[in-house]
Amino acid sequence: MTNFSCETCAGAGQDSCLTCAPAHLRVTDLAICLQQCPEGYFENTEEGTCVPCEPNCASCQERPDHCTACDHHLVLYGNKCLAACPDKTYETDDYRCAPCHSSCETCIGPAAKECVTCRSGYYELSGICYAACPATYYPDKKRRECRPCPSGCATCNSGGCLTCLPEYSLNRKNACIKAGTANCKPGEYWSGSACERCHTTCELCDGPAADSCLTCPGDKLLEASSCVAACSEGFYQDQGRTCTPCLHTCSQCVSRINCTVCQPPLLLQSGQCRATCARGYYSDLGTCSKCYLSCMTCAGPRRDQCVTCPRGWQLAGGECHPECPQGFFMSDFGCQKCHHYCRTCKGEGPLQCTSCPPHFMLDGGLCMECLGSQYYDPPTQLCKPCHASCRSCSGPGPFSCLSCTYPLHLDKLNTQCVPCCSKYATQDCCMCDTDTGECHNASPAGKRRISQPAPPDNLMPALGPYPYGEPTAAPLQGILITPGALSIATGLAVVLLLLVVVLVLVRSRPGGRRYSQYEKVPVYTSSAPSDDGDNESQTLFTNT
């Protein structure tokens, strides 16, 4: 059937176009002609073709690697489709990457208060990154956060207070206490006029409340100016007797570097909470799981869900390979899929094949399916003609026929094409159905039956058409003995033989009752009557 969208073609199908009719574009990897490029292709106006976008691109312009939209779950950044937005960007609602605020390293939005982590030299406080921490806070370089100074401090560092607020004084433990408290007993504070008792949970304090503790008794931990028996959720116990808050990205943790639950919408990866998963990981229900080992970045755990590959490796069909695998060829834009006619190829289209799928033969770069009167020969990878008796076949010789040339018929029991049996059956014929013309399964050729040999041809005229008299019905087609019938006949013969032997044994036995001490003697009779005229007077037995 002609495909009118093709101007020239390599076959009858609509996917074998070499050039297209006017006002049509040829889809290069599919070899079809369309009036406009489908989704995932861009129009090469110079050549009048539709070229596929690179892997993971849902649409592209001008070049295969100039993406304008991405496949599901991927994000667009710099006209490339990525598994996650890079640092200093965040993912928008339309799956694109937009820049963070200039102070942020990672973020969840464009505003200054939406930072997750800060750029080098900046410290986070309530989502904002500061170059210099506000008053009563100090920069923690390990946490990259602005941490609050203890109560009463004007300036401080990680070791404690450096200077104190007015009305406070610095003690030997680098804590700021209210002036006059030094004159009070342990467990008391200076109220301004007198020493007052601290709360019962505090060791040292600067006020009467439970959250005014400065230090705690030996069995308590100091947590946010309160003394507690164990750290609360969101805190962890540091090396001292203090409960330190988790990083601002964590809601639960066991140490500064080991978060267990993240603040939403952050993702947990190796004890850290991140806006996006690191390279080699993908987002999996709030956590980052590892990609398949050959992927550099991925969209899921399978080997065919790679998004980018390590340097020197090629992406083909979602998988990363050292070189283009079977069914792909190397182009200027990476591995592209061969035309589906080909098993391997050196370029796009149906005329660039270098090897073919099973049952196809390579002819000048084109993979051709075998004709109906041919079969595919795997050792030579060529199409070869069927036996002369076959119209179609599955292999060489007369016993691989699938259909037959006229007037032969297919004997399905041995896939051989034979004629209908004539008057005298032979090995190479079959009994044909008078209605359908097809071979019966119980045919001489199919079961290799033993048929009655026909008389020599030179005797046929002498015998005449009916050597045993005019037939009253259709002529006998031949007396056929099948293996089954022969077995039944043999069994019957054995049974009859046994019956004959039994009858002979029975008849050989003497009739009547046997009498002890007597034997049978011959009886002689004459035509004349006996003297006494009584047959009973004849001696039939004598003593022995």
C-alpha positions in Angstrom: 0.0 0.0 0.0 1.4 3.4 -1.0 2.0 6.0 1.7 1.1 9.3 0.0 3.0 11.4 2.6 6.3 9.9 1.4 7.9 11.1 -1.8 10.5 8.2 -1.7 10.5 5.3 0.7 12.4 2.2 1.7 9.3 0.0 2.0 5.5 0.0 2.0 4.9 1.1 5.6 4.4 4.7 6.6 7.5 4.4 8.8 9.9 3.9 5.8 10.0 7.4 4.3 13.3 8.6 2.8 11.9 12.0 1.5 8.6 13.5 2.1 5.8 14.9 -0.2 5.5 18.7 -0.3 4.3 20.5 2.9 5.5 17.5 4.9 8.4 17.1 7.4 10.3 13.9 7.8 10.7 12.7 11.5 14.3 11.5 11.3 14.4 8.7 13.8 10.9 7.3 12.9 11.1 7.8 9.1 7.6 9.1 8.9 6.3 12.2 7.2 4.0 14.7 9.1 2.8 18.2 8.4 4.2 19.4 11.7 6.7 18.2 14.2 5.3 16.2 17.2 6.1 17.0 20.8 9.6 16.2 21.7 11.0 17.3 18.3 12.1 20.5 16.8 11.9 21.6 13.1 15.1 21.8 11.1 13.9 24.2 8.5 17.0 23.9 6.3 16.6 20.2 5.8 12.8 19.9 6.3 13.1 17.4 9.1 11.9 16.9 12.6 14.9 16.2 14.9 14.3 14.5 18.3 15.2 16.5 21.4 17.9 15.2 23.6 16.9 12.7 26.4 14.7 14.1 29.2 13.6 17.1 27.0 9.8 17.3 26.5 10.3 20.1 24.0 13.2 22.0 22.5 14.1 24.7 20.0 16.8 25.2 17.4 18.9 22.4 18.8 18.2 19.0 20.5 20.0 20.2 23.6 18.2 23.5 23.9 15.3 22.4 26.1 12.2 24.5 26.7 10.3 21.9 28.8 11.3 18.7 30.7 9.9 15.3 31.2 7.9 14.6 34.4 9.8 15.1 37.7 12.7 17.0 36.1 13.4 20.7 36.3 14.6 23.2 33.6 17.7 25.2 34.3 19.7 27.0 31.6 17.8 25.1 28.8 18.9 21.8 30.4 16.8 19.3 32.2 18.1 18.3 35.6 17.1 16.0 38.4 17.3 18.9 40.9 18.0 22.7 41.0 21.7 23.5 41.6 22.9 25.6 44.5 21.8 29.2 44.7 18.6 28.4 42.9 15.2 26.9 44.0 12.4 25.0 42.2 9.4 27.0 41.1 5.9 25.8 40.8 6.3 25.4 37.0 9.4 23.1 37.4 12.0 25.7 36.7 15.0 26.9 38.7 15.0 30.5 39.8 17.8 32.3 41.7 17.9 32.6 45.5 18.6 35.9 47.3 22.2 36.9 46.9 23.1 36.0 50.6 21.8 32.4 50.3 23.6 29.3 49.3 20.4 27.2 49.2 16.9 28.4 49.7 13.2 27.6 49.3 12.2 30.9 47.7 13.5 34.2 46.4 13.2 36.3 49.6 16.0 37.1 52.0 14.2 35.3 54.8 13.9 32.0 52.8 17.5 30.9 53.0 18.2 27.4 54.1 22.0 27.7 54.2 24.2 30.8 53.7 27.0 31.7 51.4 30.5 31.7 52.8 31.0 34.5 55.3 27.3 34.7 56.2 25.4 33.2 59.2 21.8 32.2 59.4 19.3 33.6 61.9 15.5 33.0 61.4 16.0 32.3 57.7 18.1 35.4 57.1 21.8 35.3 56.3 23.9 38.0 58.1 27.4 39.1 57.3 27.6 40.2 61.0 25.4 38.8 63.7 23.0 41.2 65.5 23.7 42.3 69.1 23.6 39.6 71.8 24.4 37.0 69.2 27.7 35.5 68.1 28.6 33.7 64.8 29.1 29.9 65.2 31.4 29.0 62.3 30.7 25.2 62.7 26.9 25.7 62.6 27.1 28.7 60.3 24.4 30.3 62.4 24.1 33.3 64.7 23.7 31.8 68.2 22.3 33.8 71.2 24.5 34.9 74.0 23.7 33.7 77.5 21.5 35.9 79.7 23.1 39.2 80.8 25.8 39.1 78.1 26.5 42.1 75.8 29.1 40.2 73.7 30.0 36.6 73.8 31.6 33.7 71.9 31.2 30.0 72.0 33.1 29.9 75.3 30.8 32.2 77.2 30.3 35.9 77.9 32.9 38.5 77.0 31.2 41.6 78.3 28.0 42.1 80.3 24.9 44.3 80.1 24.5 47.2 82.6 23.7 46.0 86.1 25.5 42.7 85.3 29.0 41.6 86.2 31.2 38.8 84.8 32.0 36.0 87.2 34.8 33.4 87.0 32.7 31.0 84.9 32.3 33.6 82.1 28.7 34.1 83.1 27.1 37.5 83.6 25.3 37.8 86.9 23.5 40.7 88.4 25.6 43.1 90.4 25.5 42.2 94.1 24.8 38.5 93.5 28.5 37.8 94.4 27.6 38.8 98.0 24.8 36.2 98.1 25.0 32.6 99.0 25.0 29.8 96.4 21.4 29.3 95.2 20.6 33.0 95.7 20.5 36.1 93.4 20.5 39.8 94.1 17.1 41.3 93.6 18.4 44.9 93.8 17.7 45.3 97.5 18.3 41.8 98.9 19.5 38.3 98.2 16.6 36.1 97.1 16.4 32.3 96.7 16.7 30.9 93.1 14.1 28.5 91.9 14.6 25.0 93.4 15.7 23.6 90.0 18.6 26.1 89.6 22.1 26.0 91.0 22.8 29.6 90.0 20.3 32.1 88.7 19.6 35.7 87.9 15.9 35.6 88.8 13.3 33.7 90.7 11.7 31.8 87.7 12.4 28.3 86.6 13.8 29.7 83.3 16.2 32.1 85.0 18.9 29.4 85.7 22.5 30.0 84.9 23.9 26.7 86.0 22.2 23.5 87.2 22.8 20.8 89.9 24.8 17.8 88.9 21.8 15.7 88.0 20.3 18.3 85.7 21.0 19.7 82.2 20.8 23.3 81.3 18.4 23.9 78.4 17.5 27.4 77.3 18.0 28.8 80.9 16.0 26.0 82.4 17.3 22.9 84.3 15.8 19.6 82.9 16.3 15.9 83.5 16.7 15.2 79.8 16.9 17.2 76.6 13.7 18.0 74.8 12.9 17.3 71.2 14.9 19.7 69.0 17.8 19.6 71.4 20.8 17.3 71.9 23.2 16.9 74.8 26.6 18.3 74.0 29.9 17.3 75.7 29.0 19.4 78.8 25.9 19.5 80.9 24.0 21.5 78.4 21.2 20.8 75.9 22.1 22.5 72.6 19.5 23.1 69.9 19.6 21.2 66.7 20.5 23.1 63.5 17.8 25.3 62.3 17.1 22.9 59.5 16.4 20.0 61.8 13.4 19.3 64.0 15.0 16.3 65.7 18.7 15.3 65.9 21.2 13.3 68.0 24.1 15.7 67.4 25.0 18.8 65.5 25.9 16.8 62.4 23.3 14.0 62.6 19.7 15.1 62.0 17.0 12.5 62.1 14.0 14.6 61.1 14.0 17.7 58.9 12.0 20.8 58.9 9.6 20.7 56.0 10.0 20.9 53.0 13.7 20.0 53.4 15.1 16.5 52.6 17.2 14.3 54.8 20.4 13.0 53.4 23.2 11.4 55.4 22.2 13.2 58.6 21.8 16.6 56.8 18.7 18.5 55.8 18.9 19.9 52.3 16.7 21.9 50.0 17.6 19.5 47.1 19.4 16.1 47.1 23.1 16.0 46.4 24.5 14.6 43.2 24.0 10.8 43.0 20.8 10.9 45.1 17.1 11.5 44.4 14.1 12.7 46.4 12.2 9.8 47.9 9.3 10.7 50.3 11.2 13.3 52.3 14.6 11.6 52.2 17.4 11.3 49.6 18.0 7.8 48.3 21.0 6.7 46.3 20.8 6.5 42.5 21.8 3.4 40.5 25.6 3.1 40.6 26.2 4.1 37.0 24.1 7.4 37.2 25.6 10.7 38.1 22.1 12.2 38.8 18.8 10.4 38.5 15.0 10.6 38.8 14.6 7.2 40.6 16.3 4.1 41.7 16.3 2.0 38.5 19.2 1.8 36.1 17.0 3.3 33.3 16.2 6.4 35.4 19.6 8.2 34.9 19.3 11.9 34.1 23.0 12.7 33.6 26.1 10.4 33.4 29.7 10.5 34.7 32.2 12.2 32.4 33.0 10.0 29.3 29.8 8.0 29.7 26.8 8.2 27.4 23.1 8.4 28.2 20.9 6.1 26.1 17.4 5.0 26.9 17.8 6.4 30.4 20.9 4.3 31.1 24.5 5.3 31.3 27.0 3.4 29.2 30.7 3.7 28.4 29.7 3.9 24.7 26.4 3.9 22.8 24.8 0.5 23.3 23.1 -1.7 20.6 20.2 0.1 19.0 21.8 3.6 19.3 24.4 5.6 17.3 26.7 8.4 18.3 25.6 11.9 17.1 26.8 15.4 17.9 24.2 15.4 20.7 25.0 12.1 22.3 23.5 8.7 21.7 20.4 8.7 19.5 18.1 5.7 18.8 18.4 3.7 15.6 15.4 3.3 13.3 13.3 0.4 14.5 14.2 -1.5 11.4 17.8 -1.8 12.6 19.4 -3.8 15.4 22.6 -1.6 15.1 23.2 1.4 12.9 25.7 4.1 12.0 23.2 6.9 11.6 19.5 8.0 11.5 16.9 6.5 9.2 16.1 3.1 7.8 19.1 3.1 5.3 21.8 3.3 8.0 21.5 -0.2 9.5 24.6 -2.3 10.1 22.8 -5.4 11.5 19.2 -6.5 11.6 16.7 -8.0 14.1 16.0 -11.7 13.8 14.2 -12.7 10.6 15.4 -9.6 8.7 18.2 -9.6 6.1 20.6 -6.6 5.6 20.7 -5.3 2.0 22.6 -2.1 1.4 22.0 -0.7 4.8 18.3 -1.6 4.8 16.8 -4.4 6.9 14.4 -6.4 4.8 11.8 -8.9 5.9 11.9 -12.2 4.1 9.3 -12.7 1.3 6.4 -15.1 1.7 8.2 -17.8 -0.3 11.4 -17.4 1.7 12.6 -18.4 5.2 15.2 -16.7 7.4 18.5 -18.7 7.8 20.0 -17.6 11.2 23.6 -18.9 10.5 24.0 -16.8 7.3 21.4 -14.1 8.3 20.0 -14.4 4.8 16.6 -15.1 3.3 16.6 -18.3 1.4 13.9 -19.8 -0.9 11.5 -22.4 0.4 11.2 -25.9 -1.2 9.5 -25.9 -4.5 6.4 -27.6 -3.1 5.9 -24.9 -0.4 4.2 -21.6 -1.0 5.5 -20.5 2.5 7.8 -22.3 5.0 9.6 -22.1 8.3 12.9 -23.6 7.1 14.6 -25.6 4.3 13.4 -28.9 2.8 10.0 -30.4 2.0 9.1 -30.9 5.7 9.0 -27.2 6.7 6.0 -26.1 4.7 3.4 -23.7 6.1 1.3 -23.5 2.9 1.4 -25.2 -0.4 1.6 -24.5 -4.1 -1.4 -25.5 -6.2 -2.6 -28.3 -6.5 -0.7 -29.7 -3.5 -2.2 -29.8 0.0 -0.6 -29.4 3.4 -0.3 -32.5 5.6 -0.1 -30.9 9.0 1.3 -33.9 10.7 4.7 -33.6 9.0 4.3 -30.1 7.4 4.7 -31.6 3.9 2.9 -30.6 0.7 1.5 -33.7 -1.0 -1.2 -34.5 -3.6 -4.5 -36.1 -2.8 -4.3 -39.9 -2.9 -5.6 -41.5 -6.1 -7.0 -44.9 -6.5 -3.9 -46.5 -5.1 -2.4 -44.7 -2.0 1.3 -44.1 -1.8 3.6 -42.7 0.9 3.5 -39.2 -0.7 -0.2 -38.5 -0.7 -3.0 -37.8 1.7 -6.7 -38.5 2.0 -8.4 -35.2 1.1 -11.7 -33.9 2.4 -14.2 -33.8 -0.5 -15.8 -30.6 0.9 -12.7 -28.5 2.0 -10.0 -30.2 -0.1 -7.8 -30.3 2.9 -5.8 -33.3 4.1 -7.2 -35.6 6.7 -4.9 -36.0 9.7 -5.1 -39.8 9.2 -3.4 -39.7 5.9 -0.7 -42.0 4.5 1.9 -39.2 4.2 1.1 -37.9 7.7 1.4 -41.1 9.6 3.7 -42.9 7.2 1.2 -45.7 6.9 1.9 -49.0 5.1 -0.4 -49.1 2.1 -1.3 -52.0 -0.2 1.2 -51.9 -3.1 -0.3 -51.1 -6.4 0.1 -53.6 -9.2 2.8 -52.8 -11.7 1.9 -50.3 -14.4 2.3 -52.9 -17.2 -0.4 -55.1 -15.6 -3.1 -52.5 -15.3 -4.4 -52.8 -18.9 -4.6 -56.6 -18.5 -6.5 -56.4 -15.3 -8.9 -53.8 -16.7 -10.5 -51.1 -14.7 -12.4 -53.5 -12.5 -10.4 -56.9 -12.4 -12.7 -58.3 -9.7 -16.1 -57.3 -11.1 -18.1 -54.2 -11.5 -18.1 -52.3 -8.1 -21.3 -51.5 -6.5 -19.9 -48.5 -4.6 -16.9 -46.2 -4.9 -13.7 -48.0 -5.8 -11.6 -49.2 -2.9 -8.9 -46.6 -2.3 -6.5 -49.2 -0.9 -6.3 -51.4 2.1 -4.4 -49.5 4.7 -2.9 -51.0 7.8 -2.1 -48.5 10.5 0.2 -49.3 13.4 -2.8 -49.1 15.7 -4.9 -51.5 13.7 -1.9 -53.8 13.5 -1.6 -53.8 17.2 -5.3 -54.6 17.7 -5.1 -57.4 15.1 -2.1 -59.0 16.8 -4.0 -58.9 20.2 -7.0 -60.6 18.7 -4.8 -63.3 17.1 -3.2 -64.1 20.4 -6.7 -64.3 22.1 -8.0 -66.6 19.3 -4.8 -68.8 19.6 -5.4 -69.2 23.3 -9.0 -70.1 22.8 -8.0 -72.8 20.2 -5.4 -74.3 22.7 -8.1 -74.4 25.5 -10.6 -76.1 23.2 -8.1 -78.7 22.1 -7.2 -79.5 25.7 -10.9 -79.8 26.6 -11.7 -82.1 23.7 -8.7 -84.3 24.4 -10.0 -85.2 27.8 -12.1 -88.5 28.1 -15.9 -87.9 28.5 -18.0 -89.2 31.4 -16.8 -90.3 34.8 -13.6 -92.3 35.2 -14.0 -95.5 37.2 -11.2 -97.0 39.2 -9.9 -100.4 38.2 -11.6 -100.4 34.8 -10.4 -99.5 31.3 -12.3 -98.8 28.1 -12.2 -101.6 25.6 -13.5 -101.5 22.0 -17.0 -102.7 21.3 -17.6 -104.8 18.2 -21.1 -104.9 16.8 -22.5 -106.8 13.9 -25.4 -106.3 11.6 -27.0 -109.5 13.1 -28.9 -109.2 16.3 -27.4 -110.8 19.4 -28.6 -114.0 20.8 -30.5 -112.4 23.6 -31.3 -109.2 21.6 -30.2 -107.0 24.5 -27.5 -104.4 23.8 -27.1 -104.0 27.5 -25.8 -107.5 27.8 -22.7 -106.4 25.8 -19.6 -106.2 27.9 -18.4 -102.6 27.8 -15.9 -102.8 30.7 -13.8 -105.6 32.0 -11.8 -106.0 35.2 -8.3 -104.9 34.9 
